[in-house]
Amino acid sequence: MSAPTTVTSAPASLDSFNCKRTLTVDGREYVYYSLPEAEKNGLPGISKLPYAMKVLLENLLRHEDGRSVTKADIEGAAEWLDNRGRAEREIGFRPARVLMQDFTGVPAVVDLAAMRDGMLKLGGDAKKINPLVPVDLVIDHSVIVDDFGNPQAFANNVELEYERNGERYVFLKWGQDAFANFRVVPPGTGICHQVNLEYLAQTVWTATNGNGETLAYPDTLVGTDSHTTMVNGLAVLGWGVGGIEAEAAMLGQPQSMLIPEVIGFELTGALKEGVTATDLVLTVTQMLRKKGVVGKFVEFYGAGLNTLTLADRATIANMAPEYGATCGFFPVDTETLNYLVVSGRDAQRVALVEAYSKAQGLFRTADAADPVFTDTLSLDLSTVGPSLAGPKRPEGRIALSDVKDGFGTALAGEYKKTGDTEQRFAVAGRDFDLGHGDVVIAAITSCTNTSNPSVLIAAGLLARNAAEKGLTSKPWVKTSLAPGSQVVAAYLDKAGLQPYLDKVGFNLVGFGCTTCIGNSGPLAPEISKTINDNGLVAAAVLSGNRNFEGRVSPDVQANYLASPPLVVAYALAGTVTRDLSTEPLGLGSDGSPVYLKDIWPSNQEVQKFIAENISRDLFKSKYADVFRGDEHWATIKTSTGLTYSWDAKSTYVQNPPYFDGITKTPRPITDIEGARVLALFGDKITTDHISPAGSIKAASPAGKYLLDEGVEPRDFNQYGTRRGNHEVMMRGTFANIRIKNHMVTDEAGNVVEGGYTIHHPSGERLAIYDAAQRYAEEKVPLVVFAGVEYGNGSSRDWAAKGTNLLGVKAVIAQSFERIHRSNLVGMGVIPFVFEAGTSWQSLGLDGSETVTLKGVAGLKPRQIVDAIITKTDGSQSKVPLICRIDTLDEIEYFKNGGILSYVLRNLAA
């Protein structure tokens, strides 16, 4: 695999550290910016940096222009070592490319189309609005599990997907033709993360510069899905951003960021027999959440890496949003090269990856010294055991043997179900009954685990063993298999395992993100009715990475993350009230009890199936025509032209109002006077709470809008697929069925669930959207109060866009999730944090107060601003707040009313 290489000097331009060199690989010449040469020429010690930090440093060296990247910025990154892995310096990072999925990608393309219209309003050239870096959009979030458990499920779900999403797909196909540097991967291919891992990512990227030279540099990216981090398992540095930040990156704007702390996570030993990569990642997630790594990089090192496959690494990297880190990085090593070969990458590319990584000191070897980290923690892989996470937090890991008791504790405590919890209720028209803890959804869904053949093959083998003993899924369980790519389906079929998965109920339902994002589809009406009529706490077990309340299904409160083989096992058992480590799954065809240990495949058998059935040819054939799509995609007709022909009747795609009345220079900023409180939220309000992606209720403001537009409830689809229509999305803001606004209580004083608030001074209880509209008519600005980790979860730009469109000028919280804080700034909403020890609760707020924020007109990064809070009795208090607009670039975004207007004005000028 080694590639003959030579390194020679090349002329430098704005190259303060004289490190521009050429690298010859198999007769081809590449220009690159050498880290070893930079170390010799003024950046001492940088060879000791973590690998991820080296990637950031190379990015700065390559983009040094004296303006967005200065010599001082580069030196600041190098000084990270002298400051014990910390550096309070803002840098501008320019990713090599941008990745999108269609939920977040559609509004981003809508914004680009709107920017073309806005450019014309400013008298500029609409052709300037194009991605300046490569952009790939993978349509993967639109398939819903309507049909399941039969051979026709896949075809039927595809038909429904195209029927529901025709308007969106017409728009995306227009974008594919209208914008340069923009590719669309059609529906039915796989999820963006796995397509990225298996095909799009190159580990080392190449491009031609203005001098006609071929540059080689680390493959880096930002993506509009928080799980963009999965590709860090392939040594590709990347993370999720809001669609707002992604659009700025597409338009050539650097990603403003503070040089991160890097937490080293040492892995030693090896996993035991019967322990899966899912068990490992749930353990890692729990450990890192406890450690506290929000806003930090995590980099994995140690001898344990030698025992992990690339797919294992990708599984761990995928879950970075769940453990709170910006990314979880794995450096290039021999396993990286092996995966590039097996997955069908070009031989020249593989040779370049090896040569470049070794020339740059980016290639991990077993005998290399460990990098210097900000802090470290360690895990002996042999201590990991079978695990799930639930009932509602990804970090809520629980041992398999404790699931039964853990559910019982949650049932009595969190869900407040006391008394006869053993009672069961008949389901009308069916020959079974339901009780608390019954598993009504068992989903092998695409995100975390279908990067990993070991757990997919294990699920297939477990299904085979179960079927041979006469077991099948319980009749109340909605079962589904939604692989991350067509490659997965191909190797399950080649291995002869898909027929067994079918036999126990796990038929293919689609290629895309399904249950994990709320696309689980409806339960059978009679099952849904039994659950809701009797207040049952039903369960879902899924191989995804998100189990927040209200996310998977409106009928399911207890959600557990598990490996694919355990998903199958729980479908067979039909309940989480059984200890699968000691109690039988059910009775076999011979009447004997069948235990999990009886059907669990050995590691050796799993590896044998992988070796026999996963090959380079499989990847090459499945990705041969990845951008062509199926016959459904081919028949879509769309308009052509520089600007989009907006359809006023569309309920999916509308021209957003961000550039209405835009002027060439921004209007002056003023202080926020006499704002009303729209909501008082507690801790860990997720972007799901703020902007739900699931079903739209007919009685909600969004549902009423669609009804008024002539859309029948059966055709509502969901919030995620309507993100191209601001009218739906602003009505859906804060409309999650499980969100709790502490301003709204029932007669007993309990906080009411759902998107409601109290309008003041009238005291009326209204939907949050309706109250915001009334305040807008009254010309009253709004603020939102919240607790810790406000906005954690998916990088959902509509959580910030909707907040802006409702008239919220500031969000005041105890702390923010990294992406959501940035998104709020990008939409012109100011994030403030209380000083330590202060909260809205400690201030005794009830939402009836008015809030005035002084000093907004002259804001500086992280400035202290006084909030004057006036209560209904006229008493006032002055509360110091820390402005979380962190950088000078963000101040400019805020002054312009958001990043889109900032970029548009600059391009027009």
N, C-alpha and C positions, 0 to 999 in steps of 0.2 A: 504493500500500500504506500510505501514511502515514495516521495516525489523529489527528483533532483532539483535543487534550488541554488540560485546565486543571488547575492545581494550587492548592489552597486549604488553609487551616489546618483542623485538626480537634482537638477536645479531647484532651489526653494524659492517660494514667493510668500511673503508674510509668514515666515517660518522661523519664529523667534528662537527655536531650539534646534535648528538645523537638522531636522529629522526626516525630511522627505527623501525617500529612497525608492529603488526599484527592486522588484522580486521577480525572478524568472522561474516559471513552473512549467515543466514539459514543453519548453520552447516558447511559451507565451510570457509577455512582459507586463507586469502590473506595477503601478505606482502606489506606494503606501506611506503612512506616517509611522516611523519606527519608534516604538517605546524604548527599546534598549539604547538607541541613539539619543533620544531625548534625555534619558537618564544620564548619559555621559556629558550632555551639553547644558546642564543647568537644572535638572530635576532629580537630584540624588535620592536614591532609595525607593523609587517607584516600582521596582521589581518586587517589592514586598507587599504592594497593594493587593487587596482582594481582586479576583479576576473581574468581577462586575465593575469595580472602580477603574480598572485598567481600560475597560470598554468605554466608560464615560470619559476618561482622560484622552483616549484616542480621538473621540468625537470632538473634543475641544481643540486638540492639535490640528485636526483636519479642517476645522471651520474657523480658525483664527482669522479675524478680519479687522481687529482693532476697534470694533463697535459692539456687535452682539457677542463676540468672544474676544477677550483681550488677553495679553500676556499675563496680567495680574490674575485673571480667572484661572488660567492654566496653573500658575504657581500656587494659587489657593487650593486647587484640587490636590496638588502634590503635597502641600503643607498639612493635609488631612492626617498624614502619618505622625507629624510632630505634635498634633493636638489629640493624640490618643483616639483616633478614629472619629473625630468630629471637626466640622468646619462650617461656621456660620457664613456661608457665601452663596449668593445666588449665581446660578449659571444658566446658560441657554443651551439646551440639548436639542439636537436635530435628528430625529429618527430617520432611518433609511426608507421607511415605508409606513403605510397606515392600513390597518385591517378593520373591517366592519362586518357586523351581522345586520340583517335587514330590519330588526326592530329599531335599533339605534341608527342604522345606516340610512333608512328612508328619510327621517327628519334631517339628517345631515345633507343628503342630496337635495331635499326640499329647500334647505337653507342656501345651498349653492345656487340653485335655480332662482331663488328669491334675490340673492346677491347680484345675479346678472340683471334682474329687473331694477334693483336698487342702483347699480352702476349706471344704467341708462338714465335714471332720475337725476343723478349727479353729473350727467353729461360726459361720462367716461366710456371706455371701451369694454363692452360685455365680454369680449374674448379673453380679457385678462383673468376672468374668473374660471380657473381651471386648477385641478390638483397639480402641484409642482413636484410632488414626490409620488411614486407608485401607490395606487390605492386598489385594494381588492375588497369587494363586498360579496360575502357568501350568504345566500338566502337560506337561512336554516331555522328561523324562529317562528315560522308560520304554519307548520303542520300541527294539527290537533288530533289527539287520539279519540276520534269519534267511533271508529270501528276497531274491534280487537278480537283476538281469540279465534280467528278463522283465516283461511287462505286468501280471502278477498280483501282483508283489512287494509293492506298496503295500497292496493289500487283504488279502493274506495276513498281512503283518506287523501290520496293525491288529487283525485277528482274534486273533492270538497275544498282542498287547499286552493286550487286554481280558481274555483268558482267564487270563493270568498275574497280572494286577493287579486282579482284581475286588474282593478284600478291601480293598485300598488305596483304590480308587475309591469304594466304598461309604462308607468312612470320610470321604473328602474331601467327598463330596456331603452327608453328614450335617453336616459342618463349615460348608459353604456356607449351610445353612439354620439351623444352631444359633447361629452367631456373627454379631453385627452388624458392619458395616464390613469384611466379608470377602467377596471375590469369587474365583471359580475360573474360569479359562480352560481348557476341557476339552481332552483329547488331540487331536492332529491339527491344531492351529492353527498352531503354530510354537514357536520357542524363546523363553524369557521375555525375553531381551535384545532380540530383534528385534521382538517384540510390544510391548515397552516403547518402543522407538525409533519404531516405525511408528504406534502407537495410544495407549498408556497415558500416556506422558510428555506434558506440556503446556508445558514451559519456564518458564511462569509459572503458579503454582497459585492457586486461589481457595477460600475457605472462609468460612462465616458465623461471626462471633465471638459472645460472650455478649450483646453489645449489639444484635444484629441487623444489624451492619454486615458488608459483604462485604470481606474482607481479600484483598489481592493480595500475593504474595510469590514468591520464586524456587522453582521446583519442585526439591525435593531428595529423596533417598531413601537408604535402606540396603537391601541385598538379601542373601539367603542363598546367593548364588552370587558367587564372586569377580569374575566378569565382568560384574557389575552396572555396572561402570565404562564399558561401551560407550556408555551414554546421555550421558556427559560430552561426546560429540561433538555433542550437541544442546544444549549449555550447561546440562545438568541435573547438578548436583553430586551425586555418589553413589558409593558403594563397597560392596564386599562385606564382610559381617560373618558371624560364626557364627550359627547358628540361635538360640543362647542370647542374644546381643546383640539379634537381631531381635525375639525375644519380648519383651525388656525395652522396646524401642522401641515395639512394638505396645501395650504396657501403660502407655505414657506416661512411661517413664523416659528421661531425657536420655542421649545417648551420650557418655560421659566420654572426652575426648580432649585431648591436648596440642596447643596451637596449632602447626600444622605449618610446617616450612620449605617454601618454594615454589621449585622449580627452573624457570627459564624456558628453554624449548626453542625457539630461533629457527629458523624455516624460511625459506629463501630459494630463488629460482630456481623451476624447474618440472621435473617428471619427463620423462625422455626417451621417445622412441618405443619401444614394446615393454616398458616397465617398468610394473609393476602396483603397486597399493596394498599388496599382500602383500609385495612386495619392499621397499617403503618401511617397512612396520611391522617387518619382521625386522631391518632396518638400525637403526631407532629403538630396538628392544628391545636389540640388542647394545650400542649406544652408552650407553643409560641403565643397563644392568647394569654396564658398565664404570665409569660415573660414580658409581654407588652412590646409589640414591634410595629405599631401603626406608624406609617410614614417612613419606615426604614427598609433597607434591603436586607434580605436573608441570603446567605450563601452557604451551600452545603459542602462539607469537606470531610476527610478522614477515610480510613481503610474500608469502612462499610460501603462507600461508594462503589467499590470494586465488585460488590455482590448485587448491585441494583441494575436492572436492565434500563434502557432508555425509556421504555414505557413506564416503569416504576418512577423514574425521575419526573416524567411529564405529569404523572398522577399527583405527585407531591407539589410540583410547580403550579399546577392548575388551581390548587386550593389556597394560593396566597391571599386572595381577598378574604377567605374564611379565617385564616390566622392573622390577618390584619396588615400584612407586609405589602410594600409596593411590589415586590417580586421575590421569588425564591429561586436563586440562580445556581445552575450546575455548569462547571467549566467544560471545555472541550477535552475529551480524552479518547482512548481507543474505542470505547463503547459508542461515542458520538459518531466516529467514522464508520463503524460497523452498521449503525442504523441508517446513515446516509446511503450506504451501498445497498442494503436490503430494501430500503424504501424507494429505490429507483432513481436516485440522483445521478446526474451525469458524472462520469469518471473524472473528467477534468475538474469539475467542481469539488469533488472529494479530495483530489490531489491538492487543490488550492487551499482548502480548509486545513489540511494537515500542514502544508508548508507555511502558510500565513500564521497559523496559531503557534507553531513552534518558533518562527522568526520573531514573533511579538511577545513571547513569554506567556501566551494564553493557553498553552497545552498542559494539562494536568498529568503528572506522572506520579507513580507510587512513592518514589524516593525524594520528591520535591519538598522543600520546607513549607510548613503551613503559612498562609498569608497572615498579616496583621489585621485583626478585627477590632471593632469598637467594643464588642463584648461577645461572649460565647456561651453555648450550652451544648449538652451532649446526650446522646441516646444510644444505648446498646440495643441493636436490632433484635437480639435474642430475647429481650424482655417484652416484646410486643405480643399481645394476645388478640384473639377474635373480638371484634368490637362493632358497635353501632354508634350513632350519634342521634340524640333526640331527647325529648319529643319536639323541640322547636329551635334548637341552636346547633350550628355545625360544630361548635367547640364543646358541645355537651356529650362528650364521648362516654360510653357506658359499656362495660364488658358484656359479652353475649350472655353470660350466666346471670347478669344482674338486670336484664331488660324487663323481665316479668315483674320483679319487685319495684323497679324504677317506675314502671308504668302505674303500678298500684299506688305508689307514693304521690305521683303527679295527679292521679285521678282524685285522690282524697284531698290533696292540697291545692295545687294550681287550678284544677278544673272543678273543685268544690263539689264533687260527686260523692256523697256519703250515703249510708244506708245500704240498701240491697243492691250492691254493684254486680251481683251474680245474675240479676234478672235479665231475661232475654225476651225479644219481641218478635212475633211472627211477621213475615214479609208478605204482603198481599200478593196472591197469585203465584207464590213460589213455595217450594217445599223445604225451606230453611228459615231460621230465625237469626236475629242479630243481637249482639250485646256489646258492652264497652270493650274496647281493645281489639275488636275484630278488624282484620286487615281487609280493607275494601279496595285498595290500590296497591299493586306490586309491580314496580316499573324498573326494567333495565333501561335507564334513560341515558342520554348520550354523553354528558359532559365529563365528569371526573373519570369514570371507569372504562369507557370504551376507547381510551387511549391505550389500554393495556390488554394485550391478548391473554395474559395469564389468568385474569379474572373472568374474561368472556369464555375462554375454553373451559375453565373450571365450572362455570354456570352450565355450559352445554353438557359436560360430563356428569354433573350432578343431576341434570334433567334426565339424561339417559339412564342413570342408575335408579332414579326414582320411578321412571316409567316402567322399567323392567320389573320393579317390585309392585307395580299396580297403583302407584300414587298419582294423583293429579291435583291441580289447584282447586281450592274450595270454590263452590259456585257463586259466592258473593264477592270474589276477588276480581277486580278489573286488572288483567295482566297485559303487559306490553313490552315489546323489544324495539327500541329505537336506536340503532347503532350510530356511532359518530361518523362513520364513513362507509361507502360501499365495499371497501376492503374488508371490513369486519364481517359483513354479510357473506362475502365471498369465501373467507376462510372457515366460517362456521358451516357453510354449505359443503365446501371441499372436504372438511373433516367428518362429514356425515352426522353432525350434531344438531343441525337445524330441525330435522324431523322430530327429534326427541324434545327440543324446546317447544315445537308446535304441539306435541302430544300433551304436554303439561300446561299449555295455554299461552306460551310466549311466542306467538306468531309475530313476524315482522309487521310493524305498523307505520313505519316511515323512517326517513333519514333526516334527523333534525333534533333540535332541543325541544323536548316535550314536557314531561311531568315536572322537571326541575323548575321550569318557569311558569307553571300554571296551565300549560297546554295539555293537561291530563284528560280533557274532555269530560262530558257529564257522566255521572253515575246513572245506572238504570233508575228511572223515576221512582219505582217502588222501593228501591234501596235508599235513595235520597230521602224519600218521605218518611221511612221508618227511622232513619237517623235523626232527622230534624223534629219529627213529632214527639220523639221520646227523649230528646236531649242526649243522645248517645255520643260518646267520645270515640269516634272511629279512628282507625290508624291507616297510614300509608307507609310502605317501605320502598325506598327508591335508591338507585345507585347514582344519585346526583350529588350536588354539593351545596344545595340550599334547602333548608327545611323550615324557613321562617313561617310563623303562623299566618294563615290565610293565603299562602302562596300556592300550595300544591292543588288544593280543591276547596271550595267554600263549604263542602260537607265534611271535611276531614280536619280535625284539630291536632292530632298527634302524628307527627311526621318523623320517620327515622331514616337516616342515611346508612346504607349498608353496601357490602360488596355484591356484585351480581349473583354469585352462588347463594348468598344469604337471602337475597331478594326472592330467588326461586324457593328456597326453603320456607320462608314465611308465607309465600303463596300456597304452599302445600299444607302448612299448619293452619293458616287462615286466621291467626290471632297472635298478638304480642303478649298475651297473658299465659303463655306456656314457656317454660325454660327449655330452650332447644338444646342446651348443653346436656340435659339429663332426662328430659321428657320426650316421648315419641312424637314424630311429625304426624303420624296417623297409622292406620292399619293397612298392611299390604294386601294383595289379592289372595294370599293364603291365610288371612286373618291374624297374622302376627304383627306386633308393633314394629314400626320402622323408625330407627333413630337417625339423627343427622350424621353421626359417625359411621353409620352403615353405608351411606351413599356419598360421603365426601371423597372426592378424588385425591390421589396422592400428588405431591409436587412433581414427582418423577413422571407420572402419567401425563400431567399437564404439559410439562416441558417436551415430552415426546410428541404430543399432538402439535405443539407449536413448531417444532423442528420439521415435522413432516408436511405441514399444511400452509405455512407462511413463507412466501418467496418473493424475490425481486420482481418476477414476472407478474405476480398478482397486482402489485402496486402499479407497475408500468401500464398494464391493460386497463385498470380502473381510472387512471388519470390521463389516458391518451387524449380524450376529448372533453376535458373538465369544464371548459367554458361554453360548450355547445348546447348542453341541456337535452331534455327529452323532447318527444313530439309535442307535448303541451307548450313548452317554451317556444318551440319553432313557429307555432301558429299565432303567437301574439303579434298583433299589429300596433304600431305606435307612430306618433308624429315625428317629424324631423324639424330641425331648426335650432338656432342659437339660444333662444329662450323657449320656455315651456308654455304650451297653450293650456292654461289652467281651466279646468272645468268647474264652473260655479256650482254644479249639481253634485259634484263628487263629495262623498262623506269620508273618503280615505285620504285624499291629497288636496290641500288648500294652500294658497299663498299666505305665509304668516305675516303678521303686522309689524315685524321688527324694524322695517325700514320705511314705514309710513311717516311722511313728513320729515325725512332725514335731511339734514343740512350739511354743507361742506365742512363746517366747524361745529363742535359740540356745544350745547347750551351750558351755561354756568351751573355748577353744582350748588345746591342750597342745603341748609340744615333740615333735619326731619322734625317737623313741629306737630305736636298734638296727635301722634299716631295712636290708633286703637290696636288692641291685642286681638289677633285673629284666632290664635290657639295657644294653649299651654300644654306642651307635650312632655312626656317622661323620658326615661333613658332609652338609648339604643333604638330610636325611631329610624327604621330603614328606608331606603329609597322605594321599597315596595309599599310601605305605609304612605309615603308622600305621593308616589305616582304608581299606582298598581298596574300590573301587566296582565292581569287575569280578566275574568268575565265582567261584563257590564250589566248592572241591574237595571231593569226597566224603570224603577222608581227613582233612580239616581239622576242628578242633573244631566249627566252624559246620556243616560238612557232616554230621558225626556227629549233631549235635543234630537237624538236619532229618530225617535217616534215622530217628532214634528217634521223631520225630513223625509218621512215616508218609509223608514226602515223598520221591518218587522223584527221583533225580539229574536226570532230564530236566526236572523241575519246580522245580529249585532257584532258577531265575531268577538273581539276582545280589545282591551286598551292597547296592548302591544302592537297589534296590527294596524291600529288607527293613529299611530304616532305621527303620521304625515298630516294630520288635521288638528290644528291648534284648538278648534272649537270643542272637539271631544276631549282633548288632553287637559285643557285648562279646567274643564268641568270635572275631570277625573282627579285633579290634584287634591290631595288629602282625603280621597274618597274610599280608601281601603276599608273593607267591612270590619277589620279588626283594630283600626287605629283608635286611640283613646285621647280625646281632647279633654283635659281636666277641668275645663270651664263648664262642661255639660255632665250633670249627674241626675240620677233618678231620685224618686222620693225617699229611698233608703240611704241616699248619699253615695251610691256606687257610681263610678265613672261609666258613662254610656259608650258603648262601642259604635264606631261608624263616623263618617265625615260630617260632624255637626259642630256648630258653635253657637254662642250667644251674641246677638247684635246689641251693641250699646250705643246710645243710652236706652233704647227701646226695651231691652231685656228679652226680645223674641228669640226663640230657638229656630235656627235656620240651617240648611245645608251650607257648608263652608263656601261653596261657589256663590250661592245666592246672597250670602252675607257680604262677600267681597264685592259683588256687583252693586249692592246697595251703598257700601262705603265709597265705591268709585263715583256713584252719582252724587254722593255728599261731599266728594273731593277730600276724603279723609285717607291719609296714608296708613299703612298697616305694618305691624311687626309680629313676629312669631317667637315664642320662648320655648326652649327645650332643655333636655338634660345632657348626659354624656353620650359621646359617639353618635351625634346626630348625623343621619345620612349614611349609615354604614350599609353594606350590601352592594348591589350591582351599580355600575357606573352609569346611572340613568339620567341623561341630560334633561329629560322632561320634569324631573323632580326640581330642577332649578328653573327651567323655562316656565313651567306652570306657576311656580312661586312668583316669578316676575310678573306674569300676565294677570295674576290675581291682585296685583298692586302692593305686594309685600316689599318694603324698602330695606328691611334688615331682619336677620335671624339671629337671636341672642341665645347662645347655648353654653353648656359647661365645656363641651369639646365637640369637634367635628371629625367626621371621616374625611380622609385626604382628598378624594376625588370630588365629593360633594361640596366641600369648602371651595375648591377651585371652580367648580361649575357655577356656584352662586355668584362668585366674583365675575365670571365670564358672562353672566346675564345681568350684571349691574346691581345685584343684591349684596348688601354688605353683611358678611359674617362677623359677629362679635362673640367673644367669650368672656364669661365672668372671671374675676380674679378668684384664686383658689379659696375654697370654703364658702363661696357665695353661689346661690342658685335662686331660681324664681320662688322655690318653696321657702327658702330661708328668708326671703324678702316678704313672704306672706301675700303673694299676688294671687288674685282670683280671676283676672281677665277683665275686670271692669275699669281698670286704670287707663290713663293716657300716658304716652311716653314721648318725650322730646329728646333728641340726640343732638348735642351741640358739638361743633368742630368738624362736621362732615365736609364742609366746603373746602377745607384745607387739609384733607387727610394725607397722612404719610404712612408708610408700611408699619404695621404693629403699633400704631399710635394709641395712647390712652384717650378714650372719649367718655365724657360724663353723660349718663342717662338721667334725665329728670323725670321721675315717676310720680304722677299725681293721682291720689286715690279719690274716691267719690266724695269723701268728707272734706276735700281740699288740702289735706296734708301732703307734703312732698318729701321725697328722699332723693339724694344724689348718689348714683351708683356708678363707680368707675368700670368701664368695659375696655377690653383689649381688642382693637380692630384686627381681624385676621385677613386683611389684605396684606399679603406677606412681602411683595416685591414691588419695585418701581414700575415694571411692566404691567402688573395687575392694577396699580393705581391708574395707569393710562387706560386700561380696559374699562375701569369703573367710570372714569371721567367721560368716556365716549358712550356710556350706556350699555357697554358690553363688548366682548371681543369681536363679534361679527361687524359691528359698526366701526370699530377701530380699524380692522383690516380693510374694510370697504373704503373708508375715507383715505387711508394710506394709498391703496391701489388707485383710487380716483385721482389723487394728487400727483 
